[in-house]
Amino acid sequence: MQNQQAPILFDQKTASSYDKQTALWKTGREALFSFMRLILSELPADARILCVGAGTGTEMIALAQAFPQWQFTAVEPASAMLDVCRRKADESGIISRCTFHEGYLDSLPASEAFDAATYLLVSQFLTLFYYSHESIINY
Ligand SMILES: C[S@@+](CC[C@H](N)C(=O)[O-])C[C@H]1O[C@@H](n2cnc3c(N)ncnc32)[C@H](O)[C@@H]1O
């Protein structure tokens, strides 16, 4: 189960301005992507990557450009964000290597195992239910 706020928060208006807004963090993002490329470079040449909360596809496209045979599955509950992601993947020439799933991870159809998953700037949107001091369950 998950909360259903993402499609409301990341509506058409937010999706269309998201990349412009986050361009302010360009330097930080580039550093993060460099680090990811370094860590993930040990994966097979034909790795399968799961991008959870793919948003407008920024990390997926950065990785796809660095690793030209990798395949990507973008999971994104907000349709407006996924539309931008799909369009950018097309414009970047990587769309044939991408599968797009509108929804949450629990509705993603079963497939071959992934070699790695990304989950950037997403966990702050998870709702935490505290059952006790020792036990936290993420929805
Ligand atoms: C701040 S954006 C980050 C997008 C992208 N990863 C990036 O770094 O630009 C957060 C994204 O996570 C999605 N999201 C929110 N809750 C989610 C959940 N429980 N599972 C998957 N995606 C979620 C939102 O719809 C939104 O597109």
The ligand as a Tripos MOL2 file, in Angstrom:
@<TRIPOS>MOLECULE
LIG
   27    29     1     0     0
SMALL
NO_CHARGES

@<TRIPOS>ATOM
      1 C1         11.4890   14.9770   -6.2060 C.3       1 LIG1
      2 S1         10.9450   13.9000   -7.4930 S.3       1 LIG1
      3 C2         12.4740   13.0660   -7.9110 C.3       1 LIG1
      4 C3         12.4330   12.5730   -9.3270 C.3       1 LIG1
      5 C4         13.7680   12.0350   -9.8510 C.3       1 LIG1
      6 N1         14.1620   10.8210   -9.1720 N.3       1 LIG1
      7 C5         14.8390   13.1010   -9.7360 C.2       1 LIG1
      8 O1         15.8380   12.8740   -9.0240 O.co2     1 LIG1
      9 O2         14.6830   14.1570  -10.3670 O.co2     1 LIG1
     10 C6         10.1090   12.6110   -6.5600 C.3       1 LIG1
     11 C7          9.3360   11.6530   -7.4580 C.3       1 LIG1
     12 O3          8.9680   10.5040   -6.6780 O.3       1 LIG1
     13 C8          7.6550   10.1410   -7.0240 C.3       1 LIG1
     14 N2          7.1110    9.3890   -5.8680 N.ar      1 LIG1
     15 C9          6.5570    9.8650   -4.7340 C.ar      1 LIG1
     16 N3          6.2110    8.8610   -3.8920 N.ar      1 LIG1
     17 C10         6.5760    7.7100   -4.5190 C.ar      1 LIG1
     18 C11         6.4950    6.3240   -4.1680 C.ar      1 LIG1
     19 N4          5.9730    5.9090   -3.0070 N.pl3     1 LIG1
     20 N5          6.9650    5.4130   -5.0480 N.ar      1 LIG1
     21 C12         7.5250    5.8140   -6.2280 C.ar      1 LIG1
     22 N6          7.6240    7.1180   -6.6190 N.ar      1 LIG1
     23 C13         7.1610    8.0440   -5.7700 C.ar      1 LIG1
     24 C14         6.9460   11.4580   -7.3180 C.3       1 LIG1
     25 O4          5.7870   11.2790   -8.1070 O.3       1 LIG1
     26 C15         8.0370   12.2540   -7.9990 C.3       1 LIG1
     27 O5          8.0210   12.1240   -9.3930 O.3       1 LIG1
@<TRIPOS>BOND
     1     1     2 1
     2     2     3 1
     3     2    10 1
     4     3     4 1
     5     4     5 1
     6     5     6 1
     7     5     7 1
     8     7     8 2
     9     7     9 1
    10    10    11 1
    11    11    12 1
    12    11    26 1
    13    12    13 1
    14    13    14 1
    15    13    24 1
    16    14    15 ar
    17    14    23 ar
    18    15    16 ar
    19    16    17 ar
    20    17    18 ar
    21    17    23 ar
    22    18    19 1
    23    18    20 ar
    24    20    21 ar
    25    21    22 ar
    26    22    23 ar
    27    24    25 1
    28    24    26 1
    29    26    27 1
@<TRIPOS>SUBSTRUCTURE
     1 LIG1         1 GROUP 0 **** ****
